[in-house]
Amino acid sequence: MVEEKVTLKNDEGLYARTAAKFLQNAVKFKSQITLTKDEKSYDGKSILSILSMAGFKGDEIVISCEGNDEVDALDCLTAFINSI
């Protein structure tokens, strides 16, 4: 398993459009993807789970990936979060 802490920098956080785009990236990988915020874990391949996380600007989240393509998945998803 690999993981990395990232900070949400965009004004809308991880809601609606950005959550959908995150999901589009996440489902490309076979690895299990988990988002952790405030010690609670959320399924990174479920739009409802991502939205229920309520990620606001300035929040720190941990992206964890576990599986055969975990490194590629983590690189892709952290790059996405850092680019929005």
Protein Blocks (a to p, Z undefined) as FASTA:
>chain_A
ZZdddddfbfnlpahjlmmmmmmmmmmpmbdcdddeehiacdfkbfklmmmnopaehiac
ddddedjklmmmmmmmmmmmmmZZ
